[in-house]
Amino acid sequence: METLGEYSKLINPKLEEILADITPESLYRASMHLISAGGKKIRPTLALLSCQAVGGEIEDAINVATAIELIHTFSLIHDDIMDKDEMRRGQPAVHVLWGESMAILAGDILFSKAFESALKAKVDELSYKRVTNALSTITDSCIKICEGQALDMGFEGNFKVKEEEYLEMIYKKTAALISAATRSGAIMGGGTHEEVEALGEYGKLIGLAFQIHDDYLDIAGNEKTLGKPIGSDIAEGKMTILTVKTLEKASKEDREKLIGILESKNQKGVNEAIEIFKKYETIEYAHRLAQEYTKRAKEKLKILEESQPKKLLEELADFIIERKH
């Protein structure tokens, strides 16, 4: 958390600077809302650390790191509209305060500003090729986010989703942007092809671990720390790694029982669903899977020379599956 706090201090002024000229005032305030509300800034921190880990300077990747955070924020605003979620980062969602139309525009302008930020990278000191490679990486992740969100929406009410399909969805929806952060950071830092590939894979693996740990926390977390009731995903009828795996393994009777709970979309059946998860050991399975991805992610870092940024990347991988919310 200390590292994330330090890197946030570098990112926040850049975010404010790139958004400062947005008009009218209502669009500016809607665009700044989630950024002002905080957030851990994991993605831009990963971009900066990846840049440093291959021998680059923070200045080389700061604009790309800012772009990554703007894209992340854009996706949150649009997600909240689609999911009809009313709270985000302990604050009312953008669409709750400004209405859906303004929230869509706020997301759109953040998305556009991300590319403006990436193009501000110092082309005079860095090769043009680095900037275009980083931009290509970021663009590809934006396409994947949309595909991932569409897959996620298609999973609702589909109780035949297989584990591989679920993993593809979370890769696109969550892990692709984290991978773009580490990969583009390494590109801007002048990493070798091998280093860039290794850091891209590291980002993908911790991205998968991040989402699986989120699924796990929904059942195994603490209500106070999470800031939402235990089993919210079950109550919303969401497909998570736990429901997917349990539906794959369960007896016909338990399968029908779990589907009934998911279809009812209320808090009543949550405890019964958790008992079914326990019976098929899928809570522990999710925990192990997240740990496995984290272990593999850290192995990818072996290609890098020993340094403080490399050590921090290892620690961040652990933090992702140790966090309580």
N, C-alpha and C positions, 0 to 999 in steps of 0.2 A: 504493500500500500504506500510505503514511503517513496519507493521508486516511481510509482504511478503519479503520486503527488508532485514530485519534482519535475517530471516530464510534462504534466498538465500545465505547470507554470510557463512552460515554453510554448505550448500549443494554444492556450487560451487567448493570449494577445493576438496571435495570428488569425484565429477564428473571428475575433472581434474586428480586426483590421479588414479582412476580406468581405465582411458583411456590412461594414459601416456605411456604404453608399447606397444601400437598398432603400427605395422609396416606393409607395408612400409609407408613412410611419407605421400603419397597421400591419403591413406586410413585413416590415423590419422587425417589429416586436414579435410577430408570429414565428418568424424565422429564427430569432434569437432565443425563444422561450426554452426549448429543451437544452440548448447549449448553456444558458444561464443556470439551469436547474442542476448542472453538475454532470455526473457520469464518471466512470473510472478512467476513461481515455486509454483503454487497453490497446486498441488498434493503432492509434498514432504512436504510442509508446513503443510498440513492437516494430513499427517502421523505422523509428529513430535508432533503436537498439540494434536492429539488423544492419543498418547503415554503418554504425560504429563498429559492429562486430567484424565487418570486412575491411576495416581501416579507413572508413569515411568520416567526415565531420557532421555534426548535427545540422549545420547550415546547408549541407548538400541535400538533405532529405526533408527539411522542415515543411516546405510547401506541398510536397507529396503527402506527408503525414497529415497535414491539415485537410487535404483533399479527401483522404480516407475517412477522417472523422465527419466531414460534411456529408459524404455518401451514407455513412452509417446513420447519421441523424435524419437524413431524408427518408431512409428506409423505415425508421421508427415511426415517423409522422404518418406515412402512408399505411404502415402496418396497423397502427391504432385505429385508423379510419375503417380499414377492411375488417378488423376483428371487433370493432365497436368497443374497444377498451377505453375507459374514461380516465384512467390514471397512468402516469409515467414519471418515474424518478420522484415519486412522492408529490407530484403536482398534477393538476388537471391536464389532460392531453390537449394538444394544440387545437384539435377540431372542437373540443368542448368549449374552449374560450373564444375562438374566432369563427367557428362554423366550418363545415366541411370544405366549402369552396376555397376559402382563404388558406386552410390547412394544406390542400392539394397544391396551391400556388407556392406556399412556403416550402413544401417538399421539392417542388420543381426548381425553385430558385437556388436552394441549397445544392441540388444535383448539378445545376449549371455552374454555380460558383466553385464547385469542386474542380471542374476542368480549368476554370480560370486560375485557380490556385496552383494546380499542377504545372500550368504553362508559365507561371511566374518563376519557375526554377531557373537558377542563373545559367542560362545557356552560354553566356560568355566564358564562364569558368568550367562548365561541365559540357561534355560533348552532347550534341543534338541527339545522337543515337540513344543516350541514356534516358533522356526525357521522353522520347517517342516510345521506347521499350516500356518504361514505367507507365506511361499513359495507356499503352496497349494492354498491359496487365490489369490496370484499374478498370478499363472499359469491359474487358472480358468478365471481370467479377460482377459488374453491374448487370450484364446479361444473365449471368448465373443466378443472381439474387431474384430477378423477376421470374426465372424458370422455377427456382426453388419455392417461391411464394405460391406460384400457380400449382405446383405439385402438392404443396401443403393443403391448399384449398380443396384440391381434388381428393385428398385423403379423408376429408370429413365424411363420416358415415360409410366409409369403405373399410370393412373389417377383414378384408383379405390381403391387406398390404403386407408385403414380405420385408424381412429385415434389410435385405440389400436395397430395396426400393426406399425404405425409410432413410438409410444411410446416404443414399444419393441425394435425397431431398435436403437433409441437414447439411450435406457438403455444399450444395448450391446456395441454400438460404443463409447459412451462418459461416461455414468454414471458408468459402471462396473469398470473402472480403478480408478475412484474417490472413489467408494465404497471400492475397494481393498486397497486404500491408508489409509482410516480411519480405516478399519477393521484390516489390518496388523499392523498399528501403535498401535492400542489398544491391539492386541495380544502380541506384543513385549514389551509393557508397563506392561504386567501382569494383564490386565483387567479381570473381571469376565465374565462368558459366557453372562450374560445379558448386560453388558457394551459393549462387543465386538459386539453383535448383534445390539444394539441400534446405535453404531457408524457406523456400516456397513450400516444400513438403512439411517442414516443421510447422509452419503456419496452418497448413491444411489439417494436420493431425491434432494440434491443440484446439483448432476450431471444432473438430468432431468431438473431442473430449469435453469442450465447453458446453455444447448443446446436450450431450448425454448426461453431464453432471447436472445441468438445469433440470432435465427430466427426473433425475434421481432425487434432487433437492425437493422437488414438488411433493414427494412422498416421505423422504427421510429428513427433511429440513426442520427448522424451528419456525413456527408460525410468526413469532415476534420479529425474528431476524429477516424472514422472507418478506414480511409486510403484506402477506395474503394468506388465506386459509390453506392448510395442508390438503392436498388432493384437488387443487383448483383445476388442474388439467383434466382430471376424471370428471369433475362436475361440469366442465365445458365440453365434454365428449371428444377431447383431443386425442389424436394418435401420438403416442410417445414410444420410446424404445421399450418401455415396460409393458404397455398395452399390446404392442406389435408382437413382442416375444411371448407374452402370456397367451395371446390368441393362437399363436403358432403351436404352443406346447399343450394347451389345456384340453381336458376331456370335453366331450360334446356338451355335457351338463354345465360345466364351469364356463365354457365358451359362451353359451347362450345367456348365462347369468351375467357375465361381464358385459356382453353386448347390450343387454337390457339396461344395465346401469349407465353405460355410456350414452345410450339413446335417450334416457330420461333427462339428462342434462340438469341434474341438481345435486346438492351436497349430500342428500340422504344416503345414497348408496356408496359413498366414498370408503367408509370403514370396511364394508363387505368386499369392495374391489381390492383394497389393500391386503385383506386376508387371502384373496385369490392369488395376488402377486407373491405373497410369502410362500404359499403352497407350492408354487412353481419356481421359487427362488430367483425371480426376475429382478427384484430390487438389488440383490447382491450382484447379479449378472451385470446390471447397468453400471454399478460402482466399479466392478472389475474391468469392464470394457473401457471406461473412461481412463482408468489407471494404465491400461495396456497402450492406449493411444498416446498418453503422455510419455510413457517409457520410450516408445518408438520415436516420438518427436525429439526427445533429448538425445537419442542416438544419432539423429541427423546432424546435430551440432558438433559431432566429433571431428568433422572436416575443418572446423574453424580453429585458429590459434587461440591459446588461452588468453583471456582478457576479462576485464570487469564487465563489459557489455555481454560477452558470452555467458558469464556466470549469472547475470541478471536474466538472460533469456531462459536459462535452466530454471531459475527460481520462479519466473513467471509461469512456466509450464506447470510447476507444482502448485502455484497459487490458484490456477484455474480449476483444479480439482479439489482444492482444500477450502475454497471460499464457501461461506455460509449463505450467500444470497447472490 
